[in-house]
Amino acid sequence: MEQAPQGRTNEAVNAATDREIVLSARDITVAFGEQVVLDDLSLDVYRGEILGFVGASGSGKSVLLRTILGLNRKQSGTITLFDVDLDRASEAERLRLDMRLGMLFQHGALFSALTVLENIQVPMREYLDLPKELMNELARLKIELVGLPATAANKFPSQLSGGMIKRAALARALALDPDIVFLDEPTSGLDPIGAAEFDELVAKLRDTMGLTVYMVTHDLDSLFSVCDRVAVLGNRKVLVEGTISKMLTVEDPWVKSYFRGKRARQIDPATRSNGQTAGMMR
């Protein structure tokens, strides 16, 4: 059986269209004054997949992410999370939805005056009413889950390496056991080994926790190794979406340059047709 670039079968990847849509953005337009950033954009995210979202710097990737999270105002369109139209959701529904989301910001965004343990407990304190002892136990479980040593619990962000900050921020994103996690440039600033280990962690968490992952990234290694699908933002909308194999056939100039340009992974022409990535290197 042919294999997709990340080692999953084509059957497994193509089955995405048969799975539940957990996030749907339809005809989204976002503008700041006279500047239109997103124009009639549509995108679906399926339960259990890792979606890589890419685009040129300044193309609007973060704008869409912030719009989905309700931090930016849209001019038109509909965003649906778990079959709930966010524009029509009651306050109680929005609260329940917020608890099903996790967010890892690009630079971690940990509170510098709080320990790792306390940072992870921030969502718990905001949304839950739990005894301190239980919150401590849950936070320590999240620390273990993301591969941090137990001793990290009482450290402050300034005492952590870049990789540890990313993992601590991911632990906070997982504090409420969300259904979908948004990752904004999760491997930026990490060395290749650290980035690869973080990708492996994300894939493992997806498989063990049943997460859906929406990953904004520029990291080609992440796209090739862990993403089930890729969506490319350009000209203020989604230009193309699909597997890495599909990306390697797209003739749009930006997509072609990104995935098949000088700094892209080098693909053996003999294997390109069946979607395998033998002989890949940066």
C-alpha positions as CSV (number, residue, x, y, z in Angstrom):
1,M,0.0,0.0,0.0
2,E,1.3,3.4,-0.8
3,Q,2.3,5.6,2.1
4,A,1.8,9.3,2.7
5,P,4.8,11.4,3.6
6,Q,4.4,11.1,7.3
7,G,4.1,7.3,7.2
8,R,0.3,7.2,7.4
9,T,-1.6,5.3,4.7
10,N,-3.3,7.2,2.0
11,E,-6.5,5.6,3.0
12,A,-6.1,7.0,6.5
13,V,-5.4,10.5,5.2
14,N,-8.2,10.5,2.6
15,A,-10.6,9.3,5.3
16,A,-10.5,12.9,6.6
17,T,-13.3,13.8,4.3
18,D,-15.5,11.2,6.1
19,R,-14.7,12.5,9.5
20,E,-16.5,15.0,11.6
21,I,-15.8,18.7,11.0
22,V,-15.0,20.3,14.3
23,L,-14.1,23.7,13.0
24,S,-15.6,25.4,9.9
25,A,-14.9,28.9,8.7
26,R,-17.1,30.0,5.9
27,D,-16.8,33.1,3.7
28,I,-14.7,35.0,6.3
29,T,-13.7,38.6,5.6
30,V,-11.6,40.6,8.0
31,A,-10.4,44.1,7.3
32,F,-8.6,46.7,9.4
33,G,-9.7,50.1,8.0
34,E,-9.3,50.0,4.3
35,Q,-6.9,47.0,4.4
36,V,-8.7,43.7,3.7
37,V,-6.6,40.9,5.2
38,L,-9.0,38.0,4.6
39,D,-11.5,38.0,1.8
40,D,-14.2,35.3,1.5
41,L,-12.0,32.7,3.1
42,S,-13.3,29.2,3.8
43,L,-11.6,26.3,5.7
44,D,-12.7,23.1,7.5
45,V,-10.7,21.2,10.2
46,Y,-11.6,17.5,10.8
47,R,-11.7,15.8,14.1
48,G,-8.4,14.0,15.0
49,E,-6.3,15.5,12.3
50,I,-3.1,17.7,12.5
51,L,-3.7,20.5,10.0
52,G,-0.7,22.6,9.0
53,F,-1.6,26.2,8.1
54,V,1.0,28.0,6.1
55,G,1.4,31.2,4.1
56,A,3.8,34.1,3.4
57,S,4.7,36.4,6.3
58,G,2.0,39.0,6.7
59,S,-0.5,37.0,4.7
60,G,-3.0,36.8,7.6
61,K,-2.4,33.4,9.3
62,S,-2.4,34.9,12.8
63,V,-5.4,37.1,11.8
64,L,-7.4,34.1,11.0
65,L,-6.3,32.3,14.2
66,R,-7.2,35.3,16.3
67,T,-10.6,35.6,14.5
68,I,-11.4,32.0,15.2
69,L,-10.6,32.6,18.8
70,G,-12.8,35.7,18.9
71,L,-10.0,38.1,19.4
72,N,-10.5,39.9,16.0
73,R,-13.8,41.2,14.6
74,K,-14.8,39.9,11.2
75,Q,-16.8,41.8,8.7
76,S,-18.7,38.8,7.3
77,G,-18.8,35.1,7.3
78,T,-19.5,32.3,9.8
79,I,-17.3,30.4,12.2
80,T,-18.7,27.1,13.6
81,L,-17.1,25.2,16.4
82,F,-18.5,21.7,17.3
83,D,-21.7,22.6,15.3
84,V,-22.2,25.8,17.2
85,D,-22.3,29.1,15.3
86,L,-20.2,31.4,17.4
87,D,-22.2,34.5,16.4
88,R,-25.4,32.8,17.7
89,A,-23.9,31.1,20.8
90,S,-25.2,32.1,24.2
91,E,-22.7,33.1,26.9
92,A,-23.0,29.7,28.5
93,E,-22.3,28.0,25.1
94,R,-19.3,30.2,24.5
95,L,-18.0,29.3,28.0
96,R,-18.3,25.6,27.3
97,L,-16.6,26.0,23.9
98,D,-13.7,28.0,25.4
99,M,-13.1,25.1,27.7
100,R,-12.7,22.8,24.7
101,L,-10.0,24.9,23.2
102,G,-6.3,25.0,24.0
103,M,-3.8,27.7,22.7
104,L,0.0,27.6,22.5
105,F,1.3,31.1,21.6
106,Q,4.4,31.5,19.5
107,H,6.8,32.5,22.3
108,G,5.0,30.5,25.0
109,A,3.5,33.6,26.7
110,L,4.0,32.2,30.1
111,F,3.5,34.6,33.0
112,S,7.0,35.5,34.2
113,A,5.9,35.9,37.9
114,L,4.3,32.5,38.1
115,T,6.0,29.1,38.4
116,V,5.4,26.4,35.7
117,L,2.9,24.8,38.0
118,E,1.0,28.1,38.6
119,N,1.1,28.9,34.9
120,I,-0.6,25.5,34.1
121,Q,-3.2,26.2,36.7
122,V,-4.3,29.5,35.2
123,P,-7.0,28.0,33.0
124,M,-8.2,25.8,35.9
125,R,-8.6,28.8,38.1
126,E,-10.4,30.7,35.4
127,Y,-12.9,28.0,34.4
128,L,-13.1,25.5,37.3
129,D,-13.6,25.5,41.0
130,L,-11.2,22.9,42.3
131,P,-9.3,22.4,45.6
132,K,-5.7,23.5,45.5
133,E,-4.5,20.0,46.1
134,L,-6.4,18.7,43.1
135,M,-5.1,21.5,40.9
136,N,-1.5,20.7,42.0
137,E,-2.0,17.1,41.1
138,L,-3.6,17.8,37.7
139,A,-0.8,20.3,36.8
140,R,1.9,17.8,37.7
141,L,0.2,15.3,35.5
142,K,0.3,17.8,32.6
143,I,4.0,18.4,33.3
144,E,4.7,14.7,33.0
145,L,2.5,14.4,29.9
146,V,4.6,16.9,27.9
147,G,7.9,15.3,28.9
148,L,9.1,17.9,31.5
149,P,10.9,16.7,34.6
150,A,9.0,16.9,37.8
151,T,11.5,19.5,39.1
152,A,10.2,22.0,36.5
153,A,7.0,22.5,38.4
154,N,8.6,25.1,40.8
155,K,10.8,26.9,38.3
156,F,10.0,30.3,36.8
157,P,10.0,30.8,33.0
158,S,13.3,32.7,33.3
159,Q,14.9,29.5,34.6
160,L,13.8,27.4,31.6
161,S,15.3,26.7,28.2
162,G,13.5,27.6,25.0
163,G,12.4,24.0,24.6
164,M,11.1,23.7,28.1
165,I,9.1,26.9,27.8
166,K,7.4,25.5,24.7
167,R,6.5,22.3,26.6
168,A,5.3,24.2,29.7
169,A,3.1,26.4,27.4
170,L,1.8,23.2,25.8
171,A,1.0,21.8,29.3
172,R,-1.0,24.9,30.0
173,A,-2.8,24.6,26.7
174,L,-3.8,21.0,27.8
175,A,-4.8,22.0,31.3
176,L,-8.6,21.6,30.6
177,D,-8.2,18.5,28.4
178,P,-9.3,20.3,25.3
179,D,-10.7,18.8,22.1
180,I,-8.8,21.1,19.8
181,V,-5.4,22.7,20.3
182,F,-4.1,25.8,18.3
183,L,-0.4,26.0,17.9
184,D,1.2,29.2,16.7
185,E,4.7,28.5,15.3
186,P,5.4,25.8,17.9
187,T,8.9,24.9,16.8
188,S,10.2,28.4,16.1
189,G,13.4,29.1,18.0
190,L,14.1,25.4,18.6
191,D,17.2,23.6,17.3
192,P,16.4,20.8,14.7
193,I,16.6,18.1,17.4
194,G,14.3,20.0,19.8
195,A,11.9,20.8,17.0
196,A,11.7,17.1,15.9
197,E,11.1,16.0,19.5
198,F,8.3,18.6,19.8
199,D,6.7,17.4,16.6
200,E,6.8,13.8,17.9
201,L,5.2,15.0,21.2
202,V,2.4,16.7,19.3
203,A,1.7,13.6,17.2
204,K,1.8,11.4,20.3
205,L,-0.6,13.6,22.2
206,R,-2.9,13.7,19.2
207,D,-3.0,9.9,19.1
208,T,-3.3,9.3,22.9
209,M,-5.7,12.1,23.7
210,G,-7.7,12.2,20.5
211,L,-6.8,15.8,19.9
212,T,-7.4,17.9,16.9
213,V,-4.4,20.1,16.1
214,Y,-4.5,23.4,14.1
215,M,-0.8,24.3,13.6
216,V,0.4,27.6,12.1
217,T,3.9,26.9,11.0
218,H,6.7,27.7,8.6
219,D,8.6,24.5,9.5
220,L,8.8,22.2,6.5
221,D,9.9,19.4,8.7
222,S,6.7,19.7,10.8
223,L,4.6,19.8,7.6
224,F,6.2,16.7,6.2
225,S,6.5,14.6,9.4
226,V,3.3,15.1,11.4
227,C,0.7,17.0,9.4
228,D,-2.2,15.1,7.8
229,R,-3.2,18.0,5.7
230,V,-1.8,21.4,4.8
231,A,-3.8,24.6,4.0
232,V,-2.0,27.4,2.2
233,L,-3.1,31.0,2.7
234,G,-2.5,33.4,-0.1
235,N,-4.4,36.3,-1.9
236,R,-6.4,36.7,1.3
237,K,-8.0,33.2,1.1
238,V,-7.1,29.5,1.1
239,L,-5.3,28.9,-2.2
240,V,-5.1,25.1,-1.8
241,E,-5.5,22.4,0.8
242,G,-4.6,18.7,0.9
243,T,-1.8,16.3,1.7
244,I,1.9,17.0,1.2
245,S,1.7,14.8,-1.9
246,K,-0.8,17.3,-3.3
247,M,1.3,20.2,-2.4
248,L,4.1,18.8,-4.4
249,T,2.0,18.9,-7.6
250,V,0.6,22.4,-7.2
251,E,1.8,24.9,-9.8
252,D,0.9,28.1,-8.0
253,P,4.2,30.1,-7.9
254,W,4.3,30.6,-4.2
255,V,3.3,27.1,-3.3
256,K,5.7,25.6,-5.8
257,S,8.6,27.8,-4.5
258,Y,7.7,26.9,-0.9
259,F,7.4,23.1,-1.2
260,R,9.7,22.5,-4.2
261,G,12.1,25.5,-4.1
262,K,15.8,25.8,-3.3
263,R,15.3,25.4,0.5
264,A,12.5,22.9,0.3
265,R,13.0,19.2,1.0
266,Q,14.5,17.4,-2.0
267,I,12.2,14.6,-3.3
268,D,13.4,11.7,-5.3
269,P,11.4,12.1,-8.6
270,A,10.9,8.3,-8.7
271,T,8.9,8.4,-5.5
272,R,7.1,11.8,-6.0
273,S,4.2,10.2,-7.9
274,N,3.2,7.9,-5.1
275,G,3.6,10.5,-2.4
276,Q,6.6,8.9,-0.6
277,T,9.4,11.1,0.6
278,A,12.4,8.9,0.3
279,G,15.7,10.7,0.2
280,M,14.4,13.8,1.8
281,M,16.8,16.3,3.2
282,R,16.9,20.0,4.0
